[in-house]
Amino acid sequence: MLFIRSLLGNIWIYGVIAFSVIFSSVFGWFWPQRWHMYWWNHMILPAIIWGMRVFGGLKVEFRGLQYLSDNAVYACKHESAWETYVLTSVVDKATMILKKELTYIPFFGWSAALYGLIPVDRSAGASAMKKMLVAAKKKVVEGRPIIIFPEGHRVPAGTCQKYKPGFLFLAQNLDMPIIPVALNSGMFWPRSSFKHIPGKIIVEFMPPMHIEGDKNKFIDEVQKRIEDKCAELNQEAMHNYPACKVNYHGK
């Protein structure tokens, strides 16, 4: 049964995405960017979330919605492909920082460019940071908040890697607060996994943090808040959905 549900869920998710990136890559050149954003955030992403729930049994709960702001950098835990498909459905108008290699994928890369996602070449060092900032400033002028994954890539649930300073660099130079975002998506749909464990994925937005004091200590504090909350959400998931314990890699 789990295999069938996962199969149907994956067919739905990737089928909808494939159709959407092809459609938007063809017709998006003739739309204002706000139409492209509306297409994804209010039509495609809700359809994906619906299919995840109906076929894969993946429900979602957003907590801390009172902290949402158009004027913020969202520093988000990254455990699954799930959050890359869902976050902008609730952080309306947001743009994401993504690795440049993804923009080379036919249709997906074109659609990402039309949506206004910000690519970064992680091998380019300081010059990449400067280009990322220039692009981010343009988005902020348009009233678009920024979503960034401080670890740089997906990690297994229950684990973490040292947060990279890119999110702090952006927040400082854009003069914006940081909103930490915790989640437990990796408990139900881990990276590089075909199986979806039915259950409720929780995304929790936390109070905004304003940059102060030593930079390294501030980064450590952001990491601590996110990781501590993720630990709570992981424990809640294992209590309510014991089957998801197979995807937990913590101690």
HELIX and SHEET records of a PDB file:
HELIX    1   1 LEU A    2  PHE A   27  1                                  26    
HELIX    2   2 GLY A   28  PHE A   30  5                                   3    
HELIX    3   3 GLN A   33  TYR A   38  1                                   6    
HELIX    4   4 TRP A   39  ILE A   44  3                                   6    
HELIX    5   5 LEU A   45  GLY A   56  1                                  12    
HELIX    6   6 LEU A   65  TYR A   67  5                                   3    
HELIX    7   7 TRP A   82  VAL A   90  1                                   9    
HELIX    8   8 LYS A  100  TYR A  104  5                                   5    
HELIX    9   9 PHE A  108  TYR A  115  1                                   8    
HELIX   10  10 ALA A  126  VAL A  141  1                                  16    
HELIX   11  11 GLY A  166  LEU A  174  1                                   9    
HELIX   12  12 SER A  185  MET A  187  5                                   3    
HELIX   13  13 LYS A  215  ASN A  240  1                                  26    
HELIX   14  14 PRO A  242  ASN A  247  5                                   6    
SHEET    1   A 7 LEU A  58  ARG A  63  0                                        
SHEET    2   A 7 GLY A 199  PHE A 205  1                                        
SHEET    3   A 7 ILE A 178  LEU A 183 -1                                        
SHEET    4   A 7 VAL A  73  CYS A  76  1                                        
SHEET    5   A 7 ILE A 146  ILE A 148  1                                        
SHEET    6   A 7 THR A  95  LYS A  99  1                                        
SHEET    7   A 7 ILE A 118  VAL A 120  1                                        
END                                                                             
